[in-house]
Amino acid sequence: MRVNKIGLMAVISFVSLAMERVWGGRALETVYGRTLPKEDGVYGEAWELVDRPQEQSVVAQGLYAGKTLHELWTEQRELLFGEGLPDSERFPLLVKILDARDDLSIQVHPPAHLAESLAGEPKTEMWYIAEAAADAQLYVGLRTGVDRGSFEKAIEQGTVAEQVHAIAVRGGDSIFIPSGRLHAIGAGLLIFEIQQNSDTTYRVFDWNRLGLDGKARELHVAESLASIDFSDIEPQMDVPQGNVIALCEFFLVEKFVLAPRTTVGNARSERFSLLTIVEGALEDASGQRWERGATVLLTRGHEHLSAVLPSVVLRTSIPC
C-alpha cells in the first residue's frame, strides 16, 4: 500500500464538547481556560474524543479541519490509524474530562454478555485522577458482607450508599472500572476517563436529588441488579506496572512524566496513539503547541511530540 506521508505525520486535535451535568462545575474554565457555552451553567463533562451518532468530534485545524472523527475512521482508517484495528463501525474509544463538584450517581455499566439483552452497550473504562480535594473519595465495588439480598433491601430503604466501598484518593491515582463494577465518582475530583465507545449507564441510586430540570433523575434498578458483579468486594486503587496504568482488550494506557525537551511518541510506529496532557504542554517540530487538558491523535508513523514544560502525559493505544 502506498501511503501519503503528509497523512502519516499529522497530529490531529478536535473541538471539545462541554456537557452540562447536575453534579458538575466550572473547572473546564478555571483549570483549563476554556470558554463554556453558558456563564451560569454547570459542566460535568468534556468529551474530548468521541464518535457517537449524536455526539461527534470535529477536527479543529490543519489538513483535516472540519472532518469528523467518524469520517476519518471510516474513510482513512489504514492511512491514519494503522492496519489490523477493530473492524468497528465507529472509533472504538471515547475520552472525557470529568469535573465532579458533587457526588455522581451510584451506577454500573452492563457486561458484554448481558448488554444486548438489556438494550445497552458494554462499557469498560479507567479513571486517572488529575486533581482531588483533601477529603475526596471514590465509591467502587461493594463492602465486605454485602450480597445481592442485602443490596436489594438497601435499595428499598434508600441506604445504597452504605453498601458501597469508599476509597480515599489523591491526584495521580488511577483505577480500572470493568463492566459490572458498581461505582460512583465523589465530589471534589477532576478526572480523565478513557473508555470503550459506549454511553450506557444504569443508575441504581442518585442520593435522592433532582436533575437540572427539577425532576427526579431516572433510575434503572432492574438493569443495575442484572449487571452488578456481586463478587467485586472492596477493590483498591491500581498499582502501576512500570508506565502501564491500565491494560485490557480494549485499551492500553501508559503514564509518562516528562522533563522539558524530552519526547513521547506512538506506542507502535505502525499504529496511532492518543496523547492526553494532564500537566504541562507538548509541541511538534513546527512549534505547534498543545496545553494541559488537550487530547491529540498521533497518526500512524508520527515520530513524537516534545515536552515544553515539566509534563504528565497519558498515552492510549489499542493493544490488539
N, C-alpha and C positions, 0 to 999 in steps of 0.2 A: 504493500500500500504506500502510495506517495503521500507525504504529509506536508501541509503548508507550515513552514517554520514559524510564521507570524502567529498562527493559531496555537502552536505548541508553547510559545513563550509568553502567553498572556497571563496577567494577574487580573482576575475579574472580581469587581466589587459590586454589590447590589444595594438597592434602596431598601432601607429598613422599614418594617411595618409596625407601628405602635398600636397596641391593643388595650382598650380600657378594661379594667377589671376592678371589682368591688374591693379587693384586697390590695390594690396597687398604690403607687405613689408618684413621685416626680424625679426619681433617681436617673432616669434616662436623660433628663435635662440637667440636673445638678451635678451628676457624676460624669456623664459622657458628653455634655454640651450640646445635646440635640434639641431642636425646636419641635415641641409637641403640638398636636393639632388643636387642642383646647387649653386655654390658660387655666381653667379650673378643673380639668379632667384628671382622673387618677389612672395611671397607665401601669399595668402589672406585667405586661409582656412586650418585648420587641422581637418580632420574627425576622431574624437576620438572613435566613436562607430557607426558602420554602417553595415547594411545587405541589400545591393543592388545587382542587377545582375552584374553590372560592378565594384562595389567597395565593398570590404569585409574586415571586421575587423578579425584579426587573433590573437589568444591568445598568449601573449608574453612569458609566462613562467609558470612553475608549472604543476599540474596534467593534465591540458587540453592544454598544449603548442602545437601550430601548428593547433589546431582545429579552424574552423571559427565560427563566431557568428551564422551564418545560421545553421551550424551543431549542435551547442548547442541548438538552439531554436527548431529545428525540431526533434532532436533525444532524447533530455533530458529535455524537457520543464517543466514537472511537478517536476522532481528531482531538477533542478537548479533554475527555475524561480517561480514555485508555481502553484497552481490549479486555475481554473476559469479565466484564462487570455484570451485575444482575440484569436480567432481561425484563426489567420492570417498566411499566407504562410511565411512571413518574420517578423523578430523582428520589432515591431511597432514604435520604436523611433530612432532618429538619433541625435547625439551630436557633435557639432562643436566648434572650436575656430575660430573667425573671426578677422583678422588684417587688418583694413581699413586705409591705408595711403592716399587714395584718395576717393572721393565720389563713392559709388556704384550706379548702375543704379536705376532709379525710376521704381518700379516694383510692381507686385501683384501676389498672388497665387490664383488659382481658388477655389471657394467654392465647397463643396461636391456635391451639386445638379447640378452643371454645368461641373465638371471636366471631366467626361467621354465624354460628347458631344464635349469638346474642346481638346480631346486626351491628357488629362493630369491627374494628381493626385492632390487631395486636400492637402493643407499644412497649418496647423496652427502651430505657433511657439511662443517662447518667447525669449527675449534677457536680459541678465544680463551684465551690463557694468562693466568690470574689471578695465579698465583704460580709461581716457578721457583727451584729450588736453584741454587747457583752453577755447578755442573757439569752441569745438566740438558740433555737433548737430545731431539730427535725423530728418528725414523727414517722418512724419506719418500722414495719413489722409489728408483731404482737408481743405483749408482755408474757412472761412465764406464767403458765397456768391457764391462759386463755384458750378456749376451744370454740368451735362453731356454736355450740349451745349457749355458752355464756355470752358470746358476742351477739347472738340474736336477742337475748334478753336485754343487753345493753342498748341495742337499737330501740327496743320498745320503751326503755326507761330514759332515753336521752343521755346515756352515760358512755357513749362510744369512746370518748377521749381517754377515759380511764383504762381502756383495754389496749391502747396503742403504746408501743415502746417509744420513749423520747430520748434523743441523743443531743448533748451539748456539742456545738460545732464552732469552728473559727475559720477565718479566711485561709485558703489554701487546702482545706479538706476536700475530699471528693467521695462519692458513693454511687454504686451501680444499683439501678432500680429495674429489675426484670419485670416483665408482665406477671401479674398475680401478686406482687408485693404491695400490701397496704401501705399508704404513705400520705404525708402532707408536709408542706414547707411551712415553717413557723415564721412569725413576724420578725422583722429586722434583718432580713437576708437579701443579698444581691447574688444571683446565681446564674451561671452559664449552663444551659441544658442542651445536651446533644442526644438525639433520639431517632428512632425509626420514624419514617414519614407516616404519621397517624395523628388523628385528632379525636380519638375515642377515650373519654374519661367517665368512669362511673363514680358518682359521689354517694357515699354512704352516710355521711354526717357533715353538716356545714355550720356548726356552732350556733344553730337556731337564729341566724341572721337573715336580713333581707338583701336582695340584689340591688343593683343600681336603679332598677325600675320600681323599687319599693315593695316588691313581692318576694315571697319565699322562693329560694332557688330550687330547681328541680333536683330530686334525689333519685337514685337508681338502686334501690335496695336489693331487689331480686338479682339483678345483673352483678352487683357487687358480691353478694354472697356466693354466687356461682363462680366468680373469678378469683376470690381471695385464696392465697396459699396459707392455710391454717397451720402448716408446719414451720412457717417462717417466724421463728421466735427470737426476739431481741438481737437482730443483726447489728453490726458495728460499722463505723466508717471504714473505708477501704485503706489498705496499706499499699503504696506504690511499689511496683516491681521495676526498679530502675526508672526509666522515663515513662513507663506504661502505667496509666491510672485507670484505664477501662479497656477490656477486651472481650468481645463476644462475636457471634457470627455476623452481626450487623455493622459493627464499627470497632475501630481501634483508636483510642485517644491517648496521646502522649503529651507530657508536660515538659517544656523547656524553659530554663531560667538562663537568660542571655545577657552577657555583658555587651556594652556598646561595641559595634563593628563586628560582632560575631553573627553567624548566619543560621538560618533554618530553611530547609527545602522540602521537596516531596519525600514521602516515606519510601516510595519506589519510583524511579525515574520514568517508568512506562505508565504510571497511574497518576491521577490527580490527587491533591490533598486539600483540605480546608485548614486555614490558619486563623485562629481566634486570638486576638490580642487582649489578654487580661490586664496587663500593665505595660506601660512604655509605648513604643512606637516602632514600626518597621518601615523600610523603604526598599525600592528596587534600584537597579543600576542607573536608571534615568533620574532618580531623586524623587519619584512619586512616593508619597508618604501616607501611611495609614496609622491612625491613632487608636488608643485603647478602646475596647468595646467593638471594634470592627472585626468582621469575619470576611476573609477573602478566599477566593478559589484559585489555587495554583494549578494551571492546566498541566497535562502530561508533558514531561520533558523540560519543564521550567526548572532552572537551577536552584535559586534561593532568594530569600529576602534577608536584609541586614537589619540588626537592631540599631536604632538611633540613640536610644536611652537604655538604661537597665530595664529589661523587659521579661515578662512572663507570657508564654505563648502556648496555646493548646493546638496540637496538630491532629486532625481527624482524617482517617482514611478507611477504606473498605478492605477487610483482611482477606477476602476470597482470592 
